[in-house]
Amino acid sequence: MINKDIFWFDEIGKEENELAGKKCANLGEMTRLKLPVPYGFAISIRAFENFLKETGAFKDIKEVLNKVGELNDIDKQAEISGKIRNIIEGMEIPKEFLYTIESYYEQLCDKCRNKELAVSVRSAGAKSHPGQYETYLNVKGKQQVVEKVKKVWSSIFNLRTISAMVQQGLPVEQSPCIGVAVLEMINAKSAGVCFTIHPVTGDLGKALIEANFGLGESVVSGRVVGDTYVLDKTNLTLLEKSMGEKAFQIIPKGEGVTEEEVPFEKRNTYALNDEEAKEIVRLCMFLESHFNSPQDVEWAISADKSFPHNIYLLQTRPVVGVSVQKPKSDIDQAMDNLLKKFF
C-alpha cells in the first residue's frame, strides 16, 4: 500500500482500488502498460476522509442531518444536499495538502509544456458508479483545480446520491468517500466509447464503438445519437458502420465546456475513419485480455497529433448488464446459414 495521498498514475495500479478509486487505479494500470493515457495524478480516498475530519466538515454534516429528521420528501432532500455541499465547498483544504495539490498541478503543466494546462477533474469511487458523481472539464489554473476537487468531493451528497441512500434505508452521512482524478484534457476532434462485447447481442466476438465529434460526454451521457461501428475481433474487420445524427457536440469554451450544433454538412461525415476504429478496438482488446473481462472504454482522438499517436484511452471498466452469448458450434452456424438462405 502506498503511504501517501496524492500520486502520479504510474505510481499506482489496479491493486490500489481501495486507495485511489477504481478509475484512478485503472488509469494507473493502463499507464504502467504503456498504453496511450493522458498525463495525470490521483488524489486518494483517504485524503477526502482526512479533509472531512480535520476541517470539522463531517461534524457539521452530522449536525445538519440530526436537525432535519426524516428525509422522505424530495424537496427536503434537495435542501439538505445544498446545505451539505456548501459546508464541504466552503471549507479550506489544510495548507500542507493544498500546497501538495497545487504543486502536482504545476508539475503536470511542466510535463505537458503548458503553464495553464486544461484538465478534467473526475470522481473515482472504490466501486464504479457511472454518472453518479460529478465531473468538471476544461479546468485551468491551480486555484480552479482546488475548487473543482472540493466540488467533486461534495458531489457524494448530490440529490441523486441522497435519494438513493434514503431509498436503501442507509444513513446519509455514510455515503462512501471518493478519490479524484486530475487528467490532462485532450483537444478532441472526436471521442466516444468502445465495448469489447456487443452490448445488445452479447456477442464476445464483436466490438462496438460509438463516436461523436468533440468531447465524449455527449456519447457517454446517451444524449446524442453518434456513429456506430461493429468490428470482428478476430481480424479487426469492419462488419457494420452506421452514421448517427450527431445533432450537437460538446467542446471546450473559456474555463468549461459548451454545447453547439454540429453543422449539417459535418453531420454527414463519420467522426472516425476506419483505421482509427480498428486501432481503438485493438487497444481495447488488449485491455480486455489484461483485465480478463469485456471492457467499456472511453477514448478520444486528438486534433493535434497524427494517426496512430492521436488515440488516447481515458477510462476503462468492466462491461455490466450484458448477457454473454455462447459461441455457436459449427453445426449450429451451418444450420443458421441454411435457414437464412431459404427464409
Secondary structure as UniProt FT lines:
FT   STRAND          6..8
FT   HELIX           9..11
FT   HELIX           14..16
FT   HELIX           17..20
FT   HELIX           22..32
FT   TURN            33..34
FT   STRAND          40..43
FT   HELIX           45..54
FT   HELIX           57..68
FT   HELIX           74..90
FT   HELIX           95..111
FT   TURN            112..113
FT   TURN            115..116
FT   STRAND          118..124
FT   TURN            130..132
FT   STRAND          135..140
FT   HELIX           142..154
FT   HELIX           155..157
FT   HELIX           159..167
FT   TURN            168..169
FT   HELIX           172..174
FT   STRAND          179..184
FT   STRAND          188..195
FT   TURN            199..201
FT   TURN            204..205
FT   STRAND          206..214
FT   HELIX           217..220
FT   TURN            221..222
FT   STRAND          227..232
FT   TURN            233..236
FT   STRAND          237..242
FT   STRAND          248..252
FT   STRAND          257..261
FT   HELIX           264..267
FT   HELIX           274..291
FT   STRAND          295..302
FT   TURN            303..304
FT   TURN            307..310
FT   STRAND          311..318
FT   HELIX           330..342
//
